[in-house]
């Protein structure tokens, strides 16, 4: 048996999984828009198992190294009888032919007419978004008759327009796998930059850190610029007990993978990070805070993805999401509106699904 995963899909996930099976069988191009925490990876499992049983070659590519590193152990566990290759710029493993490949989108330039099924996870993420060379690499890496599946929680307007025009088929899953809504961000305006320059933080932030200290859960603090990492880390450390370990991390950090693993293992309780951890990484029971949420680096999609780090575990499907800004700009407001929108859609879907299920005898 190729699929060794012992979990079960929710009724909402099963519907999307069945759609994906048709896409694979018919060699279609398809977009799955599913909220963060919907379980997109698990939704892929039935179609992947079907394709692998048919000896088809499959590639799952993502623009982000961290996403690939997160996918690799999960796919290895789910398909333990299949050899999987992981390819990205920081991976030392030598290339060998395997039926299933996980790689960054940059690595697709190494392949020509190689894959029966190509899956692009986080299709809207930088650096894939609007990169014509990488888009060309996707075309050349596929066989002439092949399926292309695009996954995202924050589709671009361009993708939605193409879906609306029928350029490719489309499905929408506005509900997380455990059925709970996405945490709605709490937005606060304050002169945080001036405070940081004076090496202090507001009473509100002190209360947040004190509360998180008592909770005992891990947390991420997002900042808009690399030069803010160290000063903010110093201030955070001053407002926590000495035994609560944390560090900074950013894209060019040579110890980045090691730090993320230490966060995942519980050695670090928190990370002060740039947008490199906006998506593709999962830490259970997480809280997040965005300092400077009104900075231009924090677009609507980035803020939605960051908020989506929280509440992903069914044992704690809630959590804190704080946006701290000088003023509420368009991106902050749109991010909050989008989360409220998908939560409304998710509630409707949940009610429809529950009402359609057979009632148990009382």
N, C-alpha and C positions, 0 to 999 in steps of 0.2 A: 504494500500500500504506500503510495508516494506521499500523500498528505498524512503526517503524523501528529498534527495539531489536534488536541483533544477538546478544544473549546467549542462553543456553539454561537452561531450568529443570531442576533435579535431578529424579530420579524421585519424591522425596518431594513436591516442589513441584508437579509435574505432576498428582498426584492431587488436591491441594487446588484447583488451577486448574480442573480438570474439574468439580469440585463447584460452584465459583463460576459456571461457565458455565450450569449447570442452574438455579442460583438466579436469575440474570439473565433467563433465558428464561421462567421460571415466576413471576417477580415475587414471590419469597419474601423472608421476613425471616430473616437468617442471621448466626451468630456464628462467626468464625474465631479460635480461641485458638492462637496460634503463638508459640513462644519468641522472645525478642529475637534478631535476627540470622537469623531463618528466611527472610527475603526476602519479607515480606508484600507490599511494593509490586510486586515483579516477578511474584508470584503473581497479582496483579490484571490484569496486562497482557493476556492472551488474552481475558478477559471484557470488559475495557474496549474492546479493538479490535473485538470482535464487536458491542458495543452502539453504538459510534461509527459503524461501517459501516452499521448499521440506522437511522442518524440520530437515535438516542436521545440525550437530554441527561443528562449525568453530573456529579455534584458529589462531590468528596472533601473532607470537613470534619474538622477536628481541634480540640480545645480549646486547643492550644498554637500560638502564632505560630511558634516555632522549627521545629515539625514541618511547618507549611505552607511555610516558607522552604526546608526541606530537600526537600520533595516537588516543589516547582515546577520547579527545573532538571532533576530526574530525569524528570519527566513530559514536559517540553518536549523533552528529548533522545529519549525513547522514542516520542513522537508528534509528530515535528517538522513534520508537515504540518497539524497542528491548532492553531488559536489557543486559548490558555488564559488565563483571567483569574485573578489572584491577589488575594484580598480579605482584609485584616485591618486592625486599628486603626492600625498603623504604616506601612501601605502607601499611597503617594501616587497610585498608578495609578488613573485614573478607570474607573468601571464601564462595561463594554460587553458586549453579549450575546455569549456564546461557548457552544459545545457542551459544553466541559469547563471546570469551575470548581473551583478550589482555594481554600478559605476556612476561617477559624476558625468554630467552631460558633455564636458570637455573630452572625456575618454571615448566618446562615440566616433570621433574622427579616425580612430584606429580600425573601425569596422566598415566593411563594404558588403551590402546585401547579405547580412549575417543573421538577422533575427526575423522569426515568424511573428513574434509579438514584442512590441516595444512599449514600455510603460514609462511615462515621464511624471514623476512625483514632484509636487510643488512647481508646476509648470509656469506659474506666474513669477517665480523668484528670480532675483538677480543672482548670477549673471546671464541666465538663459533668456529672460524677458528682453525682447527686442534685439537679440543678437542674431543677425542673419547668418553668420557662419555656423553657429550651433544649430539653428533651424535647418540649415542645409545638411549638417551632419546627421540629424535625425532622419532625413529623407534617404541619405545614402546608406545608413546603417541597416535599414529595413530591406527585406526581400520584396520583390515586385508585388507578390500577393502576401499581405501581412496586415496585422491589426495594430493600430496606434491608440493607446489609452492615455488620456491626460487626467491627472488628479490635482485638485486644489481646493482649499477652503476659501480662497480670496481671488476669484477669477477677475481678469482685467475686462474692461469694457469691450476691447477688441475681441476677446474670446466669446463673450456673451453675444455680441453682435453676429459673429460667425455662426454660433449655435442657433440664434434666432432666424438666420437666413437659410438654415438647413445645410450648411457646409459640412457639418458632422452631427452625429446624434448626441444626445445630452440627457443627463439625469441629475436630480437635485435631492440631496439628503440633508434636511435641516435639523437633524436630531442626533445627539450623541448616543453611543452604543448603550449606555446605562440609562438613557431616557431622561436624565436631568438637564436643565438648561445651561447655557454658558453663563458664567458669572458676569454680571453687569458691572462695568467699571465705575468706580467712584472718582469723580473729577474734583480736584481742589486747585485753586489759584493762589500762588504766593510768590514772593521774590526770592526764589530758591538760589538763583545764581549769586545774588549779593551775599546771601548767607554763607554759601560755600567759599566765596572769596575771603570771608571773615572767619572761615573754619568753624562754622556753627550751623545748626539746623533748627527748624521751627519746632514749636511745642507739639504741633500736629505730628511731625515726623518722629519726634522722640516717643510719642505715645504709640505710633504704629510699630516702631522697633521694640518697644517694651512689650507690646501685646504679642508680637511674633516670637519674642524671646520666651514668653510664658507658654505659648502654643507648642513650641518644640518642633514646628514644621520647617522644611527648607524654604528658601526664598531667593528670588532673583531681583536685582536692582539694575534696570536698564538706563544707560546714559547715552546722550547723542554724540559725544566726541571722545576719542581715545585719551586726550589730555585731561579729561575729567575723572578717569578711572581711579588714579592713585589718590587725589585729594578727597574724593567721595568715599573711597575705601577707608582712608584714615579716620574720617568722621564717623562712619558707620561702626568701625571697630571700637572707637571711643565710647559709643553708646550701647555696647553689648558687653556681656560678661566675657572674661578673658578666654574661657574654655570653649566659646563658640567660634569655630574656625571658618574662615572665608578667604577668598582671594579675588583677583581680577582676571579677566580673560577677554581676548579680542582675536580678530581673524588671523593676524600675523604672529600671534603668540606661539612660540615654538613648543611650549608645553600645553597647548590648548587641549589636545585629546586626553592627555593625562589628567588635567584639571577637571574636565567634564566627567571622566570616569570616577575621580575621587568625590565629586559631587554626587554622582549616582550611587556610589557605595556608602555614602553617609559621612565620609571623612570631613568634607566641607559641608557646612550648613547653608552657606550662601555664596553667590558669585555676584560681583559687580561687573557688568558686561555691556558690550556694545550690541548692536542688532544681530550679531552673528548667531545668537541663540533665540532669535525671534520665532523660529519654526524648526520642526523635525526632531526636537529632543523632548524626552518625556521624563520628568521627575515626579514621583508620586507625592501627593499631599501638598503641592506647591502653593506659595503666595508670590505675587509679583508687584513691583512698583516701578513706574516709569518716571524718571526725573527729566523734565524738559519735554513733555509729551507734545508740546506745540512746536518743537524744532522741526525743520524741513525734512530731516532724515526719517522722522516718524510719520509715514503716510498712513492713510486709512488702513490699507492692507497690512502694514507692519504692526499697527496698534491692535488690529483684530487678531493677528497671529500671536502676538505677545499675550493678550488676554486669554487666548485659547490654550496657553500652557497650563492654566489653572483648572482644577476640577476634573481631571482626566481619569482619575481612579474612582471606581464605584464605591470604595470604602470611604472616600471623601470627595463626593462629586461637587463640592462647593469650594470656596476659597476667596482670598482677598485679591482684588485688582485695583490698584490706585494709579491714576494719572495725575501727576503734579506738573503744573504749567504756569507760565506767567499770565496767559489768557487762553480761553477756549477758542481755538481756531477752527477752520472748516474741517480739517482732517480729524481732529479729536471728536467733533460733533458727529461726523459721518460714521466714524468707527463705533461710537456708542449707539447710533441709530441702526447700524447694520446688525449689531449683536442683539438689540431689542427686536429687530425684524425677524431674524432667524429663530429667535426664541418663540415668537408668536407662531411662526410657521411650524416649528417643531411641536408646539403644544397641540395644534390642529391635527398634525399627522399622528401624534401619539393617541389622541382621542379617537380618531378614525380607526386606527389599528386595533386599539383595545375593544372598540365596539364591534369590530368584525370577527374577533376571536370567539370560538365557542365557549359558552358559559359553563363553568364547572357546576356539578350538582351540589347543592347546599346540604 
